[in-house]
Amino acid sequence: MGEISSTPAADELQSHVIAEALAVVKANGISLPEKNPTAAIKAFCKVKFNKPSMLQHIEEGRPTEVDALNGAVVRMGQKLGLDTPYNHATTLMVKAREQYMRNVSSKTPIDYDVLELQAKKMAQQGTAS
């Protein structure tokens, strides 16, 4: 987590993800003890250098807790009529990486030529209809 603040793109993404989560919290009528929760979260993350459990799970080809974290923000936001595009994108990207790592860890090599041929065949069948 500590690297986030020193990587401008990651820092900006984190800011958006936090803002959406806090909007959902506020819309649910939940008050937080911190006057500036964003600053508190960023200060906490800035000094924590570890390998996050989500990354550990991805590397091991196991499902992550993204549905219970960012996915929950998305689901609650939908119920409240709030857009949460950054949490949604984060959830999708993590789930895509999970799937990729499961494929890689299955020890079956990915044959990109076969995949490309299959995709072309499907595309041709789609245009023939």
TIPA-234139 format. One record per atom (N, C-alpha, C): residue number from 0; atom name; residue in one letter; x, y, z. Coordinates in Angstrom, 1 decimal, decimal comma, padded with zeros to 4 digits. Layout:
REM TIPA-234139
PT     n   atom   res       px       py       pz
PT   NUM     CA     a        X        Y        Z
...
REM end
This chain:
REM TIPA-234139
PT     n   atom   res       px       py       pz
PT     0      N     m    000,8   -001,2    000,0
PT     0     CA     m    000,0    000,0    000,0
PT     0      C     m    000,9    001,3    000,0
PT     1      N     g    002,0    001,2    000,6
PT     1     CA     g    002,9    002,4    000,7
PT     1      C     g    003,3    002,9   -000,6
PT     2      N     e    003,3    002,1   -001,6
PT     2     CA     e    003,7    002,6   -002,9
PT     2      C     e    002,7    003,5   -003,6
PT     3      N     i    001,4    003,4   -003,2
PT     3     CA     i    000,3    004,1   -003,9
PT     3      C     i    000,6    005,6   -003,9
PT     4      N     s    001,0    006,2   -002,8
PT     4     CA     s    001,1    007,6   -002,8
PT     4      C     s    002,3    008,1   -003,7
PT     5      N     s    003,3    007,3   -003,9
PT     5     CA     s    004,4    007,7   -004,8
PT     5      C     s    004,2    007,4   -006,2
PT     6      N     t    003,0    006,8   -006,6
PT     6     CA     t    002,7    006,5   -008,0
PT     6      C     t    001,5    007,3   -008,3
PT     7      N     p    001,7    008,4   -009,1
PT     7     CA     p    000,6    009,4   -009,4
PT     7      C     p   -000,7    008,7   -009,9
PT     8      N     a   -000,6    007,8   -010,8
PT     8     CA     a   -001,8    007,1   -011,3
PT     8      C     a   -002,5    006,3   -010,2
PT     9      N     a   -001,8    005,6   -009,4
PT     9     CA     a   -002,4    004,8   -008,4
PT     9      C     a   -003,0    005,7   -007,3
PT    10      N     d   -002,3    006,8   -007,0
PT    10     CA     d   -002,8    007,7   -006,0
PT    10      C     d   -004,1    008,4   -006,4
PT    11      N     e   -004,2    008,7   -007,7
PT    11     CA     e   -005,4    009,3   -008,2
PT    11      C     e   -006,5    008,3   -008,2
PT    12      N     l   -006,2    007,1   -008,6
PT    12     CA     l   -007,3    006,0   -008,6
PT    12      C     l   -007,7    005,8   -007,2
PT    13      N     q   -006,8    005,7   -006,2
PT    13     CA     q   -007,2    005,5   -004,8
PT    13      C     q   -008,1    006,6   -004,4
PT    14      N     s   -007,8    007,8   -004,7
PT    14     CA     s   -008,7    009,0   -004,3
PT    14      C     s   -010,1    008,8   -004,8
PT    15      N     h   -010,2    008,4   -006,1
PT    15     CA     h   -011,6    008,2   -006,7
PT    15      C     h   -012,3    007,0   -006,0
PT    16      N     v   -011,6    005,9   -005,7
PT    16     CA     v   -012,2    004,8   -005,1
PT    16      C     v   -012,7    005,2   -003,7
PT    17      N     i   -011,9    005,9   -002,9
PT    17     CA     i   -012,2    006,3   -001,6
PT    17      C     i   -013,4    007,3   -001,7
PT    18      N     a   -013,4    008,2   -002,6
PT    18     CA     a   -014,5    009,2   -002,7
PT    18      C     a   -015,8    008,5   -002,9
PT    19      N     e   -015,8    007,5   -003,8
PT    19     CA     e   -017,1    006,8   -004,1
PT    19      C     e   -017,5    006,0   -002,8
PT    20      N     a   -016,6    005,4   -002,2
PT    20     CA     a   -017,0    004,6   -001,0
PT    20      C     a   -017,5    005,6    000,1
PT    21      N     l   -016,9    006,7    000,3
PT    21     CA     l   -017,4    007,7    001,3
PT    21      C     l   -018,7    008,3    000,9
PT    22      N     a   -019,0    008,4   -000,4
PT    22     CA     a   -020,3    008,9   -000,9
PT    22      C     a   -021,4    007,9   -000,5
PT    23      N     v   -021,1    006,6   -000,6
PT    23     CA     v   -022,0    005,5   -000,3
PT    23      C     v   -022,2    005,5    001,2
PT    24      N     v   -021,1    005,7    002,0
PT    24     CA     v   -021,3    005,7    003,4
PT    24      C     v   -022,2    006,9    003,9
PT    25      N     k   -021,9    008,1    003,3
PT    25     CA     k   -022,7    009,2    003,6
PT    25      C     k   -024,2    009,0    003,2
PT    26      N     a   -024,4    008,5    002,0
PT    26     CA     a   -025,8    008,3    001,6
PT    26      C     a   -026,6    007,3    002,5
PT    27      N     n   -025,8    006,4    003,1
PT    27     CA     n   -026,4    005,4    004,1
PT    27      C     n   -026,6    006,1    005,4
PT    28      N     g   -026,3    007,3    005,6
PT    28     CA     g   -026,4    008,0    006,9
PT    28      C     g   -025,5    007,6    008,0
PT    29      N     i   -024,3    007,1    007,5
PT    29     CA     i   -023,3    006,6    008,5
PT    29      C     i   -022,3    007,8    008,7
PT    30      N     s   -022,1    008,1    010,0
PT    30     CA     s   -021,1    009,1    010,3
PT    30      C     s   -019,8    008,4    010,7
PT    31      N     l   -018,7    008,9    010,3
PT    31     CA     l   -017,4    008,4    010,6
PT    31      C     l   -016,8    009,3    011,7
PT    32      N     p   -015,9    008,7    012,5
PT    32     CA     p   -015,3    009,5    013,6
PT    32      C     p   -014,2    010,5    013,1
PT    33      N     e   -013,6    010,2    011,9
PT    33     CA     e   -012,6    011,1    011,4
PT    33      C     e   -013,3    012,3    010,7
PT    34      N     k   -012,7    013,5    010,9
PT    34     CA     k   -013,2    014,7    010,3
PT    34      C     k   -012,9    014,6    008,8
PT    35      N     n   -011,7    014,1    008,4
PT    35     CA     n   -011,3    014,0    007,1
PT    35      C     n   -011,0    012,5    006,8
PT    36      N     p   -011,9    011,7    006,5
PT    36     CA     p   -011,6    010,2    006,3
PT    36      C     p   -010,7    009,9    005,2
PT    37      N     t   -010,7    010,7    004,1
PT    37     CA     t   -009,8    010,5    003,0
PT    37      C     t   -008,4    010,7    003,5
PT    38      N     a   -008,1    011,8    004,2
PT    38     CA     a   -006,8    012,0    004,7
PT    38      C     a   -006,3    010,9    005,7
PT    39      N     a   -007,2    010,5    006,5
PT    39     CA     a   -006,9    009,4    007,4
PT    39      C     a   -006,5    008,1    006,7
PT    40      N     i   -007,3    007,8    005,7
PT    40     CA     i   -007,0    006,5    004,9
PT    40      C     i   -005,7    006,7    004,2
PT    41      N     k   -005,5    007,8    003,5
PT    41     CA     k   -004,2    008,0    002,8
PT    41      C     k   -003,0    008,0    003,7
PT    42      N     a   -003,2    008,6    004,9
PT    42     CA     a   -002,0    008,6    005,8
PT    42      C     a   -001,7    007,2    006,3
PT    43      N     f   -002,8    006,4    006,6
PT    43     CA     f   -002,6    005,0    007,0
PT    43      C     f   -001,8    004,3    005,9
PT    44      N     c   -002,3    004,4    004,7
PT    44     CA     c   -001,7    003,6    003,6
PT    44      C     c   -000,3    004,0    003,3
PT    45      N     k    000,0    005,3    003,5
PT    45     CA     k    001,3    005,8    003,1
PT    45      C     k    002,5    005,2    003,9
PT    46      N     v    002,2    004,7    005,1
PT    46     CA     v    003,2    004,1    005,9
PT    46      C     v    003,1    002,6    006,0
PT    47      N     k    002,2    002,0    005,3
PT    47     CA     k    002,1    000,5    005,4
PT    47      C     k    002,7   -000,1    004,1
PT    48      N     f    003,8   -000,8    004,3
PT    48     CA     f    004,4   -001,5    003,2
PT    48      C     f    004,3   -003,0    003,4
PT    49      N     n    003,4   -003,6    002,7
PT    49     CA     n    003,2   -005,1    002,8
PT    49      C     n    002,6   -005,5    001,4
PT    50      N     k    002,5   -006,8    001,3
PT    50     CA     k    001,9   -007,4    000,1
PT    50      C     k    000,4   -007,6    000,5
PT    51      N     p   -000,5   -006,8   -000,1
PT    51     CA     p   -001,9   -007,0    000,2
PT    51      C     p   -002,5   -008,4    000,0
PT    52      N     s   -003,4   -008,8    000,8
PT    52     CA     s   -004,0   -010,1    000,7
PT    52      C     s   -004,6   -010,4   -000,7
PT    53      N     m   -005,2   -009,3   -001,3
PT    53     CA     m   -005,7   -009,5   -002,6
PT    53      C     m   -004,6   -009,9   -003,6
PT    54      N     l   -003,5   -009,3   -003,5
PT    54     CA     l   -002,4   -009,6   -004,4
PT    54      C     l   -001,9   -011,0   -004,1
PT    55      N     q   -001,8   -011,4   -002,9
PT    55     CA     q   -001,4   -012,8   -002,5
PT    55      C     q   -002,4   -013,8   -003,1
PT    56      N     h   -003,7   -013,5   -003,0
PT    56     CA     h   -004,7   -014,4   -003,6
PT    56      C     h   -004,5   -014,5   -005,1
PT    57      N     i   -004,3   -013,4   -005,7
PT    57     CA     i   -004,2   -013,4   -007,2
PT    57      C     i   -003,0   -014,2   -007,6
PT    58      N     e   -001,9   -014,0   -006,9
PT    58     CA     e   -000,7   -014,7   -007,3
PT    58      C     e   -000,8   -016,2   -007,1
PT    59      N     e   -001,7   -016,6   -006,1
PT    59     CA     e   -001,9   -018,0   -005,8
PT    59      C     e   -003,0   -018,6   -006,7
PT    60      N     g   -003,6   -017,8   -007,5
PT    60     CA     g   -004,7   -018,3   -008,3
PT    60      C     g   -006,0   -018,5   -007,6
PT    61      N     r   -006,1   -017,8   -006,4
PT    61     CA     r   -007,3   -018,0   -005,6
PT    61      C     r   -008,2   -016,8   -005,8
PT    62      N     p   -009,5   -016,9   -005,5
PT    62     CA     p   -010,4   -015,8   -005,5
PT    62      C     p   -010,0   -014,7   -004,4
PT    63      N     t   -010,3   -013,5   -004,8
PT    63     CA     t   -010,0   -012,4   -003,8
PT    63      C     t   -011,2   -012,0   -003,1
PT    64      N     e   -011,1   -011,0   -002,2
PT    64     CA     e   -012,2   -010,5   -001,5
PT    64      C     e   -012,8   -009,2   -002,2
PT    65      N     v   -012,5   -009,0   -003,5
PT    65     CA     v   -012,9   -007,8   -004,1
PT    65      C     v   -014,4   -007,6   -004,1
PT    66      N     d   -015,2   -008,7   -004,2
PT    66     CA     d   -016,6   -008,6   -004,2
PT    66      C     d   -017,1   -008,1   -002,9
PT    67      N     a   -016,4   -008,5   -001,8
PT    67     CA     a   -016,9   -008,0   -000,5
PT    67      C     a   -016,4   -006,6   -000,2
PT    68      N     l   -015,5   -006,1   -000,9
PT    68     CA     l   -015,0   -004,7   -000,7
PT    68      C     l   -015,4   -003,8   -001,8
PT    69      N     n   -014,7   -003,7   -002,9
PT    69     CA     n   -015,1   -002,8   -003,9
PT    69      C     n   -016,5   -003,1   -004,5
PT    70      N     g   -016,7   -004,5   -004,6
PT    70     CA     g   -018,0   -004,9   -005,2
PT    70      C     g   -019,2   -004,5   -004,3
PT    71      N     a   -018,9   -004,5   -003,0
PT    71     CA     a   -020,0   -004,1   -002,1
PT    71      C     a   -020,3   -002,6   -002,2
PT    72      N     v   -019,3   -001,8   -002,5
PT    72     CA     v   -019,5   -000,3   -002,7
PT    72      C     v   -020,4   -000,2   -004,0
PT    73      N     v   -020,1   -001,0   -005,0
PT    73     CA     v   -020,8   -000,9   -006,3
PT    73      C     v   -022,3   -001,3   -006,0
PT    74      N     r   -022,5   -002,4   -005,3
PT    74     CA     r   -023,9   -002,9   -005,1
PT    74      C     r   -024,7   -001,9   -004,2
PT    75      N     m   -024,0   -001,4   -003,2
PT    75     CA     m   -024,7   -000,4   -002,3
PT    75      C     m   -025,0    000,9   -003,1
PT    76      N     g   -024,0    001,3   -003,9
PT    76     CA     g   -024,2    002,5   -004,7
PT    76      C     g   -025,4    002,3   -005,7
PT    77      N     q   -025,5    001,2   -006,3
PT    77     CA     q   -026,7    000,9   -007,2
PT    77      C     q   -028,0    001,0   -006,5
PT    78      N     k   -028,1    000,5   -005,3
PT    78     CA     k   -029,3    000,6   -004,5
PT    78      C     k   -029,7    002,0   -004,1
PT    79      N     l   -028,6    002,8   -004,0
PT    79     CA     l   -028,8    004,2   -003,6
PT    79      C     l   -028,9    005,2   -004,8
PT    80      N     g   -028,7    004,6   -006,0
PT    80     CA     g   -028,7    005,5   -007,2
PT    80      C     g   -027,5    006,3   -007,4
PT    81      N     l   -026,4    005,8   -006,8
PT    81     CA     l   -025,1    006,5   -006,9
PT    81      C     l   -024,2    005,7   -007,9
PT    82      N     d   -023,5    006,5   -008,8
PT    82     CA     d   -022,6    005,9   -009,7
PT    82      C     d   -021,3    005,6   -008,9
PT    83      N     t   -020,7    004,5   -009,2
PT    83     CA     t   -019,4    004,1   -008,6
PT    83      C     t   -018,5    003,5   -009,7
PT    84      N     p   -018,2    004,3   -010,7
PT    84     CA     p   -017,4    003,7   -011,8
PT    84      C     p   -016,0    003,3   -011,5
PT    85      N     y   -015,4    003,9   -010,5
PT    85     CA     y   -014,0    003,5   -010,2
PT    85      C     y   -014,0    002,2   -009,4
PT    86      N     n   -014,9    002,0   -008,5
PT    86     CA     n   -015,0    000,8   -007,8
PT    86      C     n   -015,4   -000,3   -008,7
PT    87      N     h   -016,3    000,0   -009,6
PT    87     CA     h   -016,8   -001,0   -010,6
PT    87      C     h   -015,6   -001,5   -011,5
PT    88      N     a   -014,9   -000,5   -012,0
PT    88     CA     a   -013,7   -000,8   -012,8
PT    88      C     a   -012,7   -001,6   -012,1
PT    89      N     t   -012,4   -001,2   -010,8
PT    89     CA     t   -011,5   -001,9   -010,0
PT    89      C     t   -011,9   -003,4   -009,8
PT    90      N     t   -013,2   -003,6   -009,5
PT    90     CA     t   -013,7   -004,9   -009,3
PT    90      C     t   -013,6   -005,7   -010,6
PT    91      N     l   -013,9   -005,2   -011,7
PT    91     CA     l   -013,8   -005,9   -013,0
PT    91      C     l   -012,3   -006,3   -013,3
PT    92      N     m   -011,4   -005,3   -013,0
PT    92     CA     m   -010,0   -005,6   -013,3
PT    92      C     m   -009,4   -006,7   -012,4
PT    93      N     v   -009,8   -006,6   -011,2
PT    93     CA     v   -009,3   -007,7   -010,2
PT    93      C     v   -009,9   -009,0   -010,6
PT    94      N     k   -011,2   -009,1   -011,0
PT    94     CA     k   -011,8   -010,3   -011,3
PT    94      C     k   -011,2   -010,9   -012,6
PT    95      N     a   -010,8   -010,0   -013,6
PT    95     CA     a   -010,2   -010,4   -014,8
PT    95      C     a   -008,8   -011,0   -014,5
PT    96      N     r   -008,1   -010,3   -013,6
PT    96     CA     r   -006,7   -010,8   -013,3
PT    96      C     r   -006,8   -012,2   -012,5
PT    97      N     e   -007,9   -012,3   -011,7
PT    97     CA     e   -008,1   -013,6   -011,0
PT    97      C     e   -008,2   -014,7   -012,0
PT    98      N     q   -009,1   -014,5   -013,0
PT    98     CA     q   -009,4   -015,5   -014,0
PT    98      C     q   -008,1   -015,8   -014,8
PT    99      N     y   -007,4   -014,8   -015,2
PT    99     CA     y   -006,1   -015,0   -015,9
PT    99      C     y   -005,2   -015,9   -015,1
PT   100      N     m   -005,0   -015,5   -013,8
PT   100     CA     m   -004,1   -016,3   -013,0
PT   100      C     m   -004,6   -017,7   -012,8
PT   101      N     r   -005,9   -017,9   -012,7
PT   101     CA     r   -006,4   -019,3   -012,6
PT   101      C     r   -006,0   -020,1   -013,8
PT   102      N     n   -006,1   -019,4   -015,0
PT   102     CA     n   -005,8   -020,1   -016,3
PT   102      C     n   -004,3   -020,4   -016,3
PT   103      N     v   -003,5   -019,5   -015,9
PT   103     CA     v   -002,0   -019,7   -015,9
PT   103      C     v   -001,6   -020,7   -014,9
PT   104      N     s   -002,3   -020,7   -013,7
PT   104     CA     s   -001,9   -021,7   -012,7
PT   104      C     s   -002,4   -023,1   -013,0
PT   105      N     s   -003,3   -023,2   -013,9
PT   105     CA     s   -003,8   -024,5   -014,3
PT   105      C     s   -002,7   -025,4   -015,0
PT   106      N     k   -001,6   -024,7   -015,3
PT   106     CA     k   -000,4   -025,4   -015,9
PT   106      C     k   -000,7   -025,7   -017,4
PT   107      N     t   -001,8   -025,4   -017,9
PT   107     CA     t   -002,1   -025,6   -019,3
PT   107      C     t   -001,7   -024,3   -020,0
PT   108      N     p   -000,7   -024,5   -020,9
PT   108     CA     p   -000,2   -023,3   -021,6
PT   108      C     p   -001,3   -022,6   -022,4
PT   109      N     i   -001,3   -021,3   -022,5
PT   109     CA     i   -002,3   -020,6   -023,3
PT   109      C     i   -001,8   -020,6   -024,7
PT   110      N     d   -002,6   -021,2   -025,7
PT   110     CA     d   -002,2   -021,2   -027,1
PT   110      C     d   -002,9   -020,0   -027,7
PT   111      N     y   -002,3   -018,9   -027,9
PT   111     CA     y   -002,9   -017,7   -028,4
PT   111      C     y   -003,3   -017,9   -029,9
PT   112      N     d   -002,6   -018,7   -030,7
PT   112     CA     d   -002,9   -019,0   -032,1
PT   112      C     d   -004,3   -019,7   -032,1
PT   113      N     v   -004,5   -020,6   -031,3
PT   113     CA     v   -005,8   -021,4   -031,2
PT   113      C     v   -006,9   -020,4   -030,8
PT   114      N     l   -006,6   -019,6   -029,8
PT   114     CA     l   -007,7   -018,7   -029,3
PT   114      C     l   -008,0   -017,7   -030,5
PT   115      N     e   -007,0   -017,2   -031,2
PT   115     CA     e   -007,3   -016,3   -032,3
PT   115      C     e   -008,1   -016,9   -033,4
PT   116      N     l   -007,8   -018,2   -033,7
PT   116     CA     l   -008,5   -018,9   -034,8
PT   116      C     l   -010,0   -019,1   -034,3
PT   117      N     q   -010,2   -019,5   -033,1
PT   117     CA     q   -011,5   -019,6   -032,5
PT   117      C     q   -012,3   -018,3   -032,6
PT   118      N     a   -011,7   -017,2   -032,2
PT   118     CA     a   -012,3   -015,9   -032,2
PT   118      C     a   -012,7   -015,5   -033,6
PT   119      N     k   -011,8   -015,8   -034,6
PT   119     CA     k   -012,1   -015,4   -036,0
PT   119      C     k   -013,3   -016,3   -036,5
PT   120      N     k   -013,3   -017,5   -036,2
PT   120     CA     k   -014,3   -018,4   -036,6
PT   120      C     k   -015,7   -018,0   -036,1
PT   121      N     m   -015,7   -017,6   -034,8
PT   121     CA     m   -016,9   -017,1   -034,2
PT   121      C     m   -017,4   -015,8   -034,8
PT   122      N     a   -016,4   -014,9   -035,2
PT   122     CA     a   -016,8   -013,6   -035,8
PT   122      C     a   -017,3   -013,9   -037,2
PT   123      N     q   -016,8   -014,8   -037,9
PT   123     CA     q   -017,3   -015,2   -039,3
PT   123      C     q   -018,7   -015,7   -039,2
PT   124      N     q   -018,9   -016,6   -038,2
PT   124     CA     q   -020,2   -017,2   -038,0
PT   124      C     q   -021,3   -016,1   -037,7
PT   125      N     g   -020,8   -015,1   -036,9
PT   125     CA     g   -021,7   -014,0   -036,5
PT   125      C     g   -022,1   -013,1   -037,7
PT   126      N     t   -021,1   -012,9   -038,7
PT   126     CA     t   -021,4   -012,1   -039,8
PT   126      C     t   -022,2   -012,9   -040,9
PT   127      N     a   -022,2   -014,2   -040,8
PT   127     CA     a   -022,8   -015,0   -041,8
PT   127      C     a   -024,3   -015,1   -041,5
PT   128      N     s   -024,7   -014,8   -040,3
PT   128     CA     s   -026,1   -015,0   -039,9
PT   128      C     s   -027,0   -013,9   -040,4
REM end
